[in-house]
Amino acid sequence: MKGNNSRRIWILVLIVAVLLGIMFIPKLIFNEGDNKVGFKVLEENQVPEKIMEILPQYKMKERALACKIDDKVYVVVTRGEKRTEGYSVLIDQIVKIKTDDTFDLVVKAKYKDPGADQIVPQVLTYPFTVVETKLKELPKKIKLEVAY
């Protein structure tokens, strides 16, 4: 009996190890050039004036963009026009993907919407967030990936 139990445990450990390998090895192989980009979320009063000046051009769109001001690279995510309060956007992760001579960015954002039973003021809002990254150069392309 004791031999059967230890054999079952080893088989279970082996199955778990194989499953973990199947899940994580492809990520390591196919994403070897990917790097997480460090960033700091800015409060609205910390956002550079130049960004606040160009923001009205983009606030109606749902997108991510990057800009460089005074040797600092900022990433902005806008959600477009919303008819009530209660919408928000949070940048969860920024991933740098190396290409030939440059790099692209994938911005992973989380959107939050007001609950169906939540009472919110009926007013037009334009949710956005701005982060200061640790990048020194602008990306060639930027892609927005959204989760709710």
DAURGI-V839396 format. One record per residue. N is the residue number from 1. RES is the residue in one small letter. OMEGA is omega in whole degrees, 0 to 359 (* if undefined). NEAR is the number of other C-alpha atoms within 10 Angstrom. D_LAST is the distance of its C-alpha to the last C-alpha in Angstrom with 2 decimals. Layout:
BEGIN
n: (N/N)
res: (RES/RES)
omega: (OMEGA/OMEGA)
near: (NEAR/NEAR)
d_last: (D_LAST/D_LAST)
END
This chain:
BEGIN
n: (1/2/3/4/5/6/7/8/9/10/11/12/13/14/15/16/17/18/19/20/21/22/23/24/25/26/27/28/29/30/31/32/33/34/35/36/37/38/39/40/41/42/43/44/45/46/47/48/49/50/51/52/53/54/55/56/57/58/59/60/61/62/63/64/65/66/67/68/69/70/71/72/73/74/75/76/77/78/79/80/81/82/83/84/85/86/87/88/89/90/91/92/93/94/95/96/97/98/99/100/101/102/103/104/105/106/107/108/109/110/111/112/113/114/115/116/117/118/119/120/121/122/123/124/125/126/127/128/129/130/131/132/133/134/135/136/137/138/139/140/141/142/143/144/145/146/147/148)
res: (m/k/g/n/n/s/r/r/i/w/i/l/v/l/i/v/a/v/l/l/g/i/m/f/i/p/k/l/i/f/n/e/g/d/n/k/v/g/f/k/v/l/e/e/n/q/v/p/e/k/i/m/e/i/l/p/q/y/k/m/k/e/r/a/l/a/c/k/i/d/d/k/v/y/v/v/v/t/r/g/e/k/r/t/e/g/y/s/v/l/i/d/q/i/v/k/i/k/t/d/d/t/f/d/l/v/v/k/a/k/y/k/d/p/g/a/d/q/i/v/p/q/v/l/t/y/p/f/t/v/v/e/t/k/l/k/e/l/p/k/k/i/k/l/e/v/a/y)
omega: (182/179/179/180/180/177/178/179/180/177/178/178/179/179/179/179/179/179/178/177/179/182/190/182/178/178/179/182/187/181/185/179/183/177/172/181/176/179/178/179/181/170/184/180/178/182/179/183/180/178/179/179/181/183/180/178/187/189/179/184/174/186/173/176/179/175/181/179/178/178/176/179/180/174/180/174/178/182/182/183/177/186/179/171/176/178/177/177/180/175/184/185/173/183/179/180/182/173/184/182/184/176/174/176/169/180/180/184/175/177/175/179/177/179/182/181/181/178/182/178/177/181/179/177/181/184/177/173/180/176/173/183/175/178/177/182/177/177/175/178/176/182/179/174/187/171/178/*)
near: (6/6/7/9/10/11/12/11/11/12/12/12/12/12/12/12/12/11/11/11/12/11/11/10/11/11/12/11/9/9/12/11/13/17/13/12/15/13/19/12/16/14/10/11/8/11/16/15/11/11/16/13/9/10/14/11/9/18/18/16/14/15/19/24/19/20/16/17/11/6/10/14/19/24/23/19/25/21/21/15/15/16/13/16/17/16/19/17/20/19/24/13/15/22/18/18/19/17/11/5/6/12/17/17/25/20/24/18/20/15/15/13/13/13/10/6/6/8/11/13/10/10/9/11/18/20/21/22/20/27/21/21/18/13/16/10/14/19/20/13/13/21/15/16/15/15/11/8)
d_last: (49.88/48.90/48.77/46.49/43.94/43.83/43.57/40.57/38.88/39.55/38.26/35.04/34.69/35.41/32.79/30.09/31.26/31.17/27.65/26.43/28.42/26.91/23.36/24.13/27.15/25.54/22.99/26.00/28.07/25.77/23.98/27.17/27.00/23.50/23.34/20.75/21.46/22.07/20.88/21.14/18.87/21.21/21.71/22.58/26.26/26.10/24.82/27.87/29.63/29.59/25.79/25.85/28.53/26.66/23.26/24.43/24.90/21.25/19.44/19.44/17.59/14.09/15.13/16.07/19.72/22.18/25.46/28.40/30.35/33.31/32.58/29.01/25.97/22.97/19.51/17.89/14.45/14.59/12.32/15.38/17.06/15.54/18.07/17.31/16.47/13.46/10.95/10.30/9.41/10.19/11.77/11.38/14.11/16.63/18.70/22.16/23.53/27.29/28.92/32.67/33.71/30.40/26.76/23.34/20.09/16.62/14.13/10.88/8.52/5.47/4.87/6.00/8.00/11.29/12.10/14.33/17.29/16.77/19.58/18.76/21.32/21.65/21.78/20.52/18.16/17.07/14.30/14.96/15.47/18.45/19.37/22.84/23.05/25.99/26.62/30.05/29.56/27.16/25.41/26.70/23.30/19.74/16.70/13.10/10.44/6.80/3.79/0.00)
END
